[in-house]
Amino acid sequence: MDASELKTKIKSAFKGVKLEDGVSLNQAKVMSNYGEGVTNVEFRNLPLKELIDDWESLTEDFLGDFYNEDYYENLSHLDAKGFRYYTPALMMIALDAEESSASTQWLLYNLDFKKDGLWDYHMSKVSLLDRNQLAAIAHFLEFMSGVLPEEQKMIGRMLGRYWHQFL
């Protein structure tokens, strides 16, 4: 499968996915900071300032606002709806990059499910994904393993621990 075919697979699998009432990236960022400086009302209204109904329109510039020293943590605070909404956009951005980028690292880190004390947490993230969406992610990882030789070993472990079952 080449990059173009994979993009088509991702778009088809995640067609029509919206954030709904899931955790937005702005909310995840606030959660990373333990809610400091934000009231409950402000927190609930944060998604109103974001694009929450068209993941295909999310740009690397917008998502780049969340790449900071804690960028891995921001994505970690997404719930299942947030994970389902932002993951395809991050995969598309990674496929457009010629090399490993912050967004690619961010995504890979959050797709690396280890069978440890966080296993149930990881499974809750993918609980809303259907078989086609899970397969799109698995094929993305398989593709990226060939594109990013420096990440090949890690991606191989990721596939072996969980994602291979969807190939």
WOFENPE-V369250 format. One record per pair of residues at least 12 apart in sequence whose ideal C-beta (glycine too) atoms are under 10 Angstrom apart, sorted by the first residue. I is the first residue (numbers start at 1). J is the second residue. D is the distance in whole Angstrom. If there is no record, write none. Layout:
# WOFENPE-V369250
i: [I | I]
j: [J | J]
d: [D | D]
This chain:
# WOFENPE-V369250
i: [1 | 1 | 1 | 1 | 2 | 3 | 3 | 3 | 3 | 3 | 4 | 5 | 5 | 6 | 6 | 6 | 6 | 6 | 6 | 6 | 6 | 6 | 7 | 7 | 7 | 7 | 7 | 7 | 7 | 8 | 9 | 9 | 9 | 9 | 9 | 9 | 9 | 10 | 10 | 10 | 10 | 10 | 10 | 10 | 10 | 10 | 10 | 10 | 10 | 10 | 10 | 11 | 11 | 11 | 11 | 11 | 12 | 12 | 12 | 13 | 13 | 13 | 13 | 13 | 13 | 13 | 13 | 13 | 13 | 13 | 14 | 14 | 14 | 14 | 14 | 14 | 14 | 14 | 14 | 14 | 14 | 14 | 14 | 14 | 14 | 15 | 15 | 15 | 15 | 16 | 16 | 16 | 17 | 17 | 17 | 17 | 17 | 17 | 17 | 17 | 17 | 17 | 17 | 17 | 17 | 17 | 18 | 18 | 18 | 18 | 18 | 18 | 18 | 19 | 19 | 19 | 19 | 19 | 19 | 19 | 19 | 19 | 19 | 19 | 19 | 19 | 19 | 20 | 20 | 20 | 20 | 20 | 20 | 20 | 20 | 21 | 21 | 21 | 21 | 21 | 21 | 22 | 22 | 22 | 22 | 22 | 22 | 22 | 22 | 22 | 22 | 22 | 22 | 23 | 23 | 23 | 23 | 23 | 23 | 23 | 23 | 23 | 23 | 23 | 23 | 24 | 24 | 24 | 24 | 24 | 24 | 24 | 24 | 24 | 24 | 24 | 24 | 24 | 24 | 25 | 25 | 25 | 25 | 25 | 25 | 25 | 25 | 25 | 25 | 25 | 25 | 25 | 25 | 25 | 25 | 25 | 26 | 26 | 26 | 26 | 26 | 26 | 26 | 26 | 26 | 26 | 26 | 26 | 27 | 27 | 27 | 27 | 27 | 27 | 27 | 27 | 27 | 27 | 27 | 28 | 28 | 28 | 28 | 28 | 28 | 28 | 28 | 28 | 28 | 28 | 29 | 29 | 29 | 29 | 29 | 29 | 29 | 29 | 29 | 30 | 30 | 30 | 30 | 30 | 31 | 31 | 31 | 31 | 31 | 31 | 32 | 32 | 32 | 32 | 32 | 32 | 32 | 32 | 32 | 32 | 33 | 33 | 33 | 47 | 50 | 51 | 51 | 52 | 52 | 52 | 53 | 54 | 54 | 55 | 55 | 55 | 55 | 55 | 55 | 55 | 55 | 56 | 56 | 56 | 57 | 58 | 58 | 58 | 58 | 58 | 58 | 58 | 59 | 59 | 60 | 60 | 60 | 60 | 60 | 60 | 60 | 60 | 60 | 60 | 62 | 63 | 63 | 63 | 63 | 63 | 63 | 63 | 63 | 63 | 64 | 64 | 64 | 64 | 66 | 66 | 66 | 66 | 67 | 67 | 67 | 67 | 67 | 68 | 71 | 71 | 71 | 71 | 71 | 71 | 72 | 72 | 72 | 72 | 72 | 72 | 72 | 73 | 73 | 73 | 74 | 74 | 74 | 75 | 75 | 75 | 75 | 75 | 75 | 75 | 75 | 75 | 76 | 76 | 76 | 76 | 76 | 76 | 78 | 78 | 79 | 79 | 79 | 79 | 80 | 80 | 80 | 80 | 80 | 80 | 80 | 81 | 81 | 82 | 83 | 83 | 83 | 83 | 83 | 83 | 83 | 83 | 83 | 84 | 84 | 84 | 84 | 84 | 84 | 84 | 85 | 86 | 86 | 86 | 87 | 87 | 87 | 87 | 87 | 87 | 87 | 87 | 87 | 87 | 88 | 88 | 88 | 88 | 89 | 89 | 90 | 90 | 90 | 90 | 90 | 90 | 90 | 90 | 91 | 91 | 91 | 91 | 91 | 91 | 91 | 91 | 91 | 91 | 91 | 92 | 93 | 93 | 94 | 94 | 94 | 94 | 94 | 94 | 94 | 94 | 95 | 95 | 95 | 95 | 97 | 97 | 98 | 99 | 99 | 99 | 100 | 100 | 100 | 100 | 100 | 100 | 104 | 104 | 104 | 104 | 105 | 105 | 107 | 107 | 107 | 107 | 108 | 108 | 108 | 108 | 108 | 108 | 108 | 108 | 109 | 110 | 110 | 111 | 111 | 111 | 111 | 111 | 111 | 111 | 111 | 111 | 111 | 111 | 111 | 112 | 112 | 112 | 112 | 112 | 112 | 112 | 112 | 113 | 113 | 113 | 113 | 113 | 113 | 114 | 114 | 114 | 114 | 115 | 115 | 119 | 119 | 122 | 122 | 123 | 126 | 126 | 126 | 129 | 131 | 132 | 133 | 134 | 134 | 134 | 134 | 134 | 135 | 135 | 135 | 135 | 136 | 137 | 137 | 137 | 138 | 138 | 138 | 138 | 138 | 138 | 138 | 138 | 139 | 139 | 139 | 140 | 140 | 141 | 141 | 141 | 141 | 141 | 141 | 141 | 141 | 141 | 141 | 142 | 142 | 142 | 142 | 142 | 142 | 142 | 143 | 144 | 145 | 145]
j: [139 | 140 | 142 | 143 | 143 | 92 | 95 | 96 | 143 | 147 | 95 | 139 | 143 | 91 | 92 | 95 | 136 | 139 | 140 | 142 | 143 | 144 | 88 | 91 | 92 | 95 | 96 | 136 | 140 | 136 | 91 | 132 | 135 | 136 | 139 | 140 | 143 | 55 | 56 | 87 | 88 | 89 | 91 | 92 | 95 | 132 | 133 | 136 | 137 | 139 | 140 | 55 | 56 | 88 | 92 | 136 | 132 | 133 | 136 | 88 | 129 | 130 | 131 | 132 | 133 | 134 | 135 | 136 | 137 | 139 | 55 | 56 | 84 | 85 | 87 | 88 | 89 | 91 | 92 | 129 | 130 | 132 | 133 | 136 | 137 | 55 | 56 | 88 | 132 | 53 | 54 | 55 | 53 | 54 | 55 | 56 | 81 | 84 | 85 | 86 | 87 | 88 | 89 | 128 | 129 | 133 | 52 | 53 | 54 | 55 | 81 | 84 | 85 | 47 | 50 | 51 | 52 | 53 | 54 | 55 | 78 | 79 | 81 | 82 | 84 | 85 | 86 | 47 | 52 | 53 | 81 | 82 | 84 | 85 | 128 | 44 | 47 | 52 | 79 | 81 | 82 | 47 | 52 | 78 | 79 | 80 | 81 | 82 | 83 | 84 | 85 | 86 | 128 | 43 | 46 | 47 | 77 | 78 | 79 | 80 | 81 | 82 | 83 | 85 | 86 | 43 | 46 | 47 | 48 | 49 | 50 | 51 | 52 | 78 | 79 | 81 | 82 | 85 | 86 | 46 | 47 | 50 | 51 | 52 | 58 | 62 | 63 | 65 | 66 | 74 | 75 | 77 | 78 | 82 | 85 | 86 | 38 | 42 | 43 | 45 | 46 | 47 | 48 | 49 | 50 | 65 | 66 | 74 | 43 | 44 | 45 | 46 | 47 | 50 | 74 | 77 | 78 | 79 | 82 | 46 | 66 | 73 | 74 | 75 | 76 | 77 | 78 | 79 | 82 | 86 | 46 | 65 | 66 | 68 | 70 | 71 | 73 | 74 | 77 | 42 | 43 | 46 | 74 | 77 | 43 | 73 | 74 | 76 | 77 | 78 | 66 | 68 | 70 | 71 | 72 | 73 | 74 | 75 | 76 | 77 | 70 | 73 | 74 | 82 | 62 | 85 | 89 | 81 | 82 | 85 | 85 | 85 | 89 | 84 | 85 | 86 | 87 | 88 | 89 | 90 | 92 | 88 | 89 | 92 | 89 | 85 | 86 | 88 | 89 | 90 | 92 | 93 | 89 | 93 | 89 | 90 | 92 | 93 | 94 | 96 | 97 | 101 | 102 | 103 | 89 | 75 | 86 | 89 | 90 | 93 | 102 | 103 | 106 | 107 | 93 | 101 | 102 | 103 | 86 | 102 | 103 | 106 | 101 | 102 | 103 | 105 | 106 | 102 | 102 | 103 | 105 | 106 | 109 | 110 | 102 | 105 | 106 | 107 | 108 | 109 | 110 | 106 | 109 | 110 | 86 | 106 | 110 | 87 | 90 | 103 | 106 | 107 | 109 | 110 | 111 | 125 | 106 | 109 | 110 | 118 | 121 | 125 | 110 | 125 | 124 | 125 | 127 | 128 | 123 | 124 | 125 | 126 | 127 | 128 | 129 | 127 | 128 | 125 | 110 | 111 | 122 | 124 | 125 | 126 | 127 | 128 | 129 | 125 | 126 | 127 | 128 | 129 | 130 | 133 | 128 | 106 | 107 | 110 | 107 | 110 | 111 | 125 | 126 | 129 | 133 | 136 | 137 | 140 | 133 | 136 | 137 | 140 | 103 | 107 | 103 | 104 | 106 | 107 | 108 | 110 | 111 | 140 | 103 | 104 | 107 | 111 | 136 | 137 | 139 | 140 | 141 | 143 | 144 | 140 | 106 | 107 | 106 | 107 | 108 | 140 | 143 | 144 | 147 | 148 | 140 | 143 | 144 | 147 | 147 | 148 | 147 | 147 | 148 | 150 | 144 | 147 | 148 | 149 | 150 | 151 | 144 | 147 | 148 | 151 | 148 | 151 | 137 | 140 | 141 | 144 | 140 | 141 | 144 | 148 | 151 | 154 | 155 | 158 | 154 | 122 | 125 | 125 | 126 | 137 | 138 | 140 | 141 | 144 | 155 | 158 | 159 | 162 | 163 | 141 | 154 | 155 | 157 | 158 | 161 | 162 | 163 | 125 | 126 | 158 | 161 | 162 | 163 | 157 | 158 | 161 | 162 | 161 | 162 | 161 | 162 | 161 | 162 | 162 | 162 | 163 | 166 | 166 | 166 | 166 | 166 | 162 | 163 | 165 | 166 | 167 | 163 | 165 | 166 | 167 | 166 | 162 | 163 | 166 | 158 | 159 | 162 | 163 | 164 | 165 | 166 | 167 | 163 | 166 | 167 | 155 | 163 | 154 | 155 | 156 | 158 | 159 | 162 | 163 | 164 | 166 | 167 | 155 | 156 | 159 | 163 | 164 | 166 | 167 | 155 | 158 | 158 | 159]
d: [6 | 10 | 8 | 6 | 8 | 10 | 5 | 8 | 7 | 8 | 9 | 9 | 9 | 8 | 9 | 6 | 8 | 6 | 6 | 9 | 5 | 9 | 10 | 9 | 6 | 6 | 9 | 10 | 10 | 10 | 10 | 8 | 8 | 5 | 6 | 9 | 10 | 10 | 10 | 9 | 5 | 9 | 6 | 6 | 8 | 10 | 9 | 5 | 8 | 8 | 7 | 10 | 7 | 8 | 8 | 9 | 7 | 10 | 8 | 7 | 9 | 8 | 9 | 4 | 5 | 9 | 7 | 4 | 9 | 9 | 7 | 8 | 8 | 8 | 8 | 4 | 9 | 9 | 9 | 9 | 10 | 9 | 6 | 7 | 10 | 10 | 9 | 9 | 10 | 9 | 9 | 10 | 9 | 9 | 6 | 9 | 9 | 6 | 6 | 10 | 9 | 7 | 10 | 9 | 10 | 8 | 6 | 5 | 8 | 8 | 9 | 9 | 7 | 6 | 8 | 9 | 4 | 7 | 10 | 8 | 10 | 10 | 6 | 7 | 9 | 4 | 8 | 10 | 8 | 9 | 5 | 9 | 9 | 8 | 10 | 10 | 8 | 9 | 9 | 7 | 10 | 8 | 8 | 7 | 5 | 7 | 3 | 4 | 8 | 7 | 6 | 9 | 9 | 10 | 9 | 8 | 6 | 5 | 5 | 9 | 7 | 4 | 9 | 9 | 10 | 10 | 6 | 4 | 9 | 9 | 5 | 9 | 6 | 8 | 10 | 10 | 7 | 8 | 9 | 9 | 9 | 7 | 10 | 10 | 9 | 8 | 7 | 8 | 5 | 6 | 8 | 9 | 8 | 8 | 9 | 7 | 9 | 10 | 9 | 10 | 4 | 7 | 10 | 7 | 6 | 9 | 9 | 9 | 6 | 9 | 10 | 5 | 7 | 9 | 10 | 8 | 9 | 9 | 8 | 9 | 8 | 8 | 5 | 7 | 8 | 4 | 5 | 9 | 7 | 9 | 9 | 9 | 6 | 9 | 8 | 9 | 9 | 5 | 8 | 8 | 6 | 7 | 9 | 9 | 9 | 8 | 8 | 9 | 4 | 9 | 9 | 9 | 5 | 9 | 10 | 5 | 5 | 10 | 8 | 6 | 8 | 9 | 10 | 10 | 8 | 10 | 10 | 10 | 10 | 7 | 9 | 10 | 9 | 9 | 5 | 7 | 8 | 5 | 5 | 9 | 9 | 8 | 7 | 8 | 8 | 9 | 7 | 9 | 4 | 8 | 9 | 8 | 8 | 8 | 9 | 9 | 9 | 5 | 10 | 8 | 8 | 8 | 9 | 6 | 9 | 10 | 8 | 7 | 7 | 7 | 9 | 6 | 8 | 10 | 9 | 9 | 7 | 7 | 9 | 9 | 9 | 8 | 9 | 4 | 7 | 9 | 7 | 10 | 7 | 9 | 8 | 5 | 9 | 10 | 10 | 8 | 6 | 10 | 10 | 5 | 7 | 10 | 10 | 10 | 10 | 8 | 10 | 9 | 8 | 10 | 6 | 8 | 8 | 5 | 10 | 10 | 10 | 8 | 6 | 10 | 9 | 9 | 8 | 7 | 8 | 8 | 10 | 9 | 10 | 6 | 6 | 7 | 5 | 4 | 8 | 10 | 6 | 9 | 8 | 10 | 10 | 9 | 5 | 7 | 9 | 8 | 8 | 9 | 8 | 9 | 5 | 6 | 9 | 7 | 10 | 10 | 9 | 9 | 7 | 8 | 8 | 9 | 9 | 8 | 8 | 9 | 7 | 9 | 8 | 7 | 9 | 9 | 9 | 10 | 6 | 8 | 7 | 4 | 10 | 9 | 9 | 10 | 10 | 9 | 7 | 9 | 8 | 7 | 10 | 5 | 9 | 9 | 9 | 9 | 10 | 8 | 9 | 6 | 8 | 8 | 9 | 7 | 9 | 9 | 8 | 8 | 8 | 8 | 9 | 10 | 9 | 9 | 8 | 9 | 9 | 9 | 5 | 10 | 7 | 6 | 7 | 9 | 7 | 8 | 10 | 9 | 9 | 9 | 10 | 9 | 10 | 8 | 8 | 9 | 7 | 7 | 7 | 7 | 10 | 9 | 8 | 9 | 9 | 7 | 10 | 9 | 7 | 10 | 9 | 6 | 10 | 9 | 7 | 10 | 7 | 9 | 8 | 5 | 8 | 9 | 10 | 8 | 8 | 7 | 6 | 5 | 8 | 9 | 9 | 7 | 9 | 6 | 8 | 10 | 9 | 10 | 8 | 9 | 9 | 10 | 10 | 9 | 7 | 9 | 9 | 9 | 8 | 8 | 4 | 10 | 9 | 10 | 5 | 7 | 9 | 10 | 7 | 7 | 9 | 7 | 9 | 4 | 7 | 8 | 4 | 5 | 9 | 8 | 7 | 10 | 9 | 10 | 5 | 9 | 6 | 6 | 10 | 5 | 9 | 10 | 9 | 8 | 10 | 7 | 8 | 9 | 10 | 6 | 10 | 10 | 9 | 7]
